[in-house]
Amino acid sequence: MNDLVTRRQQLITMRTQEKNRLHTERQKTIRTSIEKHMAYLDKQVAAIDAHPDWSAKDKIIQSVPGVGKRLRR
């Protein structure tokens, strides 16, 4: 489970880096490449979120009063 959490955080970090690059890039070809990479990273995060181990624990955590829903892209 720790490996999934670590990998998910790595993917989120990469997505943030790409988003920051997108804001500064003007060349269309590079912007398109960055957008494709961000879409790939989104799919990878979604795959981890759908993993049975992850989603089972997430449901338990979300059932605790005062714990909000994760923001999803």
C-alpha atoms as a printed R data frame, in Angstrom:
   type eleno elety resid chain resno       x      y       z
1  ATOM     1    CA   MET     A     1   0.000  0.000   0.000
2  ATOM     2    CA   ASN     A     2   2.834  2.406   0.776
3  ATOM     3    CA   ASP     A     3   4.137  1.872  -2.750
4  ATOM     4    CA   LEU     A     4   0.794  2.976  -4.195
5  ATOM     5    CA   VAL     A     5   0.748  6.098  -2.055
6  ATOM     6    CA   THR     A     6   4.318  6.929  -3.048
7  ATOM     7    CA   ARG     A     7   3.651  6.362  -6.744
8  ATOM     8    CA   ARG     A     8   0.452  8.412  -6.646
9  ATOM     9    CA   GLN     A     9   2.321 11.310  -5.064
10 ATOM    10    CA   GLN     A    10   5.056 11.062  -7.706
11 ATOM    11    CA   LEU     A    11   2.439 11.229 -10.461
12 ATOM    12    CA   ILE     A    12   0.748 14.235  -8.842
13 ATOM    13    CA   THR     A    13   4.120 15.986  -8.588
14 ATOM    14    CA   MET     A    14   4.879 15.321 -12.253
15 ATOM    15    CA   ARG     A    15   1.441 16.589 -13.250
16 ATOM    16    CA   THR     A    16   2.018 19.800 -11.273
17 ATOM    17    CA   GLN     A    17   5.390 20.289 -12.945
18 ATOM    18    CA   GLU     A    18   3.831 19.841 -16.375
19 ATOM    19    CA   LYS     A    19   1.010 22.224 -15.530
20 ATOM    20    CA   ASN     A    20   3.565 24.850 -14.538
21 ATOM    21    CA   ARG     A    21   5.445 24.306 -17.810
22 ATOM    22    CA   LEU     A    22   2.211 24.661 -19.746
23 ATOM    23    CA   HIS     A    23   1.666 28.138 -18.297
24 ATOM    24    CA   THR     A    24   5.032 29.354 -19.569
25 ATOM    25    CA   GLU     A    25   5.252 27.555 -22.915
26 ATOM    26    CA   ARG     A    26   4.199 29.372 -26.077
27 ATOM    27    CA   GLN     A    27   5.165 26.908 -28.798
28 ATOM    28    CA   LYS     A    28   2.103 24.926 -29.873
29 ATOM    29    CA   THR     A    29   3.985 21.671 -30.511
30 ATOM    30    CA   ILE     A    30   5.444 21.659 -27.020
31 ATOM    31    CA   ARG     A    31   2.123 22.681 -25.442
32 ATOM    32    CA   THR     A    32   0.461 19.750 -27.194
33 ATOM    33    CA   SER     A    33   3.135 17.392 -25.906
34 ATOM    34    CA   ILE     A    34   2.701 18.674 -22.361
35 ATOM    35    CA   GLU     A    35  -1.094 18.314 -22.576
36 ATOM    36    CA   LYS     A    36  -0.758 14.707 -23.793
37 ATOM    37    CA   HIS     A    37   1.622 13.915 -20.956
38 ATOM    38    CA   MET     A    38  -0.762 15.471 -18.427
39 ATOM    39    CA   ALA     A    39  -3.608 13.320 -19.796
40 ATOM    40    CA   TYR     A    40  -1.424 10.227 -19.419
41 ATOM    41    CA   LEU     A    41  -0.567 11.181 -15.845
42 ATOM    42    CA   ASP     A    42  -4.276 11.729 -15.082
43 ATOM    43    CA   LYS     A    43  -5.014  8.200 -16.328
44 ATOM    44    CA   GLN     A    44  -2.262  6.767 -14.159
45 ATOM    45    CA   VAL     A    45  -3.608  8.533 -11.061
46 ATOM    46    CA   ALA     A    46  -7.116  7.292 -11.882
47 ATOM    47    CA   ALA     A    47  -5.790  3.742 -12.193
48 ATOM    48    CA   ILE     A    48  -4.252  3.954  -8.723
49 ATOM    49    CA   ASP     A    49  -7.449  5.483  -7.331
50 ATOM    50    CA   ALA     A    50  -9.381  2.528  -8.766
51 ATOM    51    CA   HIS     A    51  -6.971 -0.044  -7.308
52 ATOM    52    CA   PRO     A    52  -8.922 -2.322  -4.922
53 ATOM    53    CA   ASP     A    53  -6.541 -1.789  -1.997
54 ATOM    54    CA   TRP     A    54  -6.608  1.975  -2.432
55 ATOM    55    CA   SER     A    55 -10.344  2.372  -2.953
56 ATOM    56    CA   ALA     A    56 -11.258  0.126   0.000
57 ATOM    57    CA   LYS     A    57  -9.123  2.154   2.402
58 ATOM    58    CA   ASP     A    58 -10.350  5.400   0.860
59 ATOM    59    CA   LYS     A    59 -13.972  4.426   1.539
60 ATOM    60    CA   ILE     A    60 -13.141  3.769   5.177
61 ATOM    61    CA   ILE     A    61 -11.345  7.084   5.551
62 ATOM    62    CA   GLN     A    62 -14.122  9.016   3.782
63 ATOM    63    CA   SER     A    63 -16.689  7.512   6.167
64 ATOM    64    CA   VAL     A    64 -15.131  9.348   9.131
65 ATOM    65    CA   PRO     A    65 -17.088 12.516   9.990
66 ATOM    66    CA   GLY     A    66 -15.130 15.647   9.148
67 ATOM    67    CA   VAL     A    67 -13.003 14.022   6.466
68 ATOM    68    CA   GLY     A    68 -13.731 15.653   3.118
69 ATOM    69    CA   LYS     A    69 -13.696 14.171  -0.317
70 ATOM    70    CA   ARG     A    70 -10.452 14.256  -2.272
71 ATOM    71    CA   LEU     A    71 -10.399 16.760  -5.074
72 ATOM    72    CA   ARG     A    72 -10.416 15.032  -8.404
73 ATOM    73    CA   ARG     A    73  -9.336 16.393 -11.746
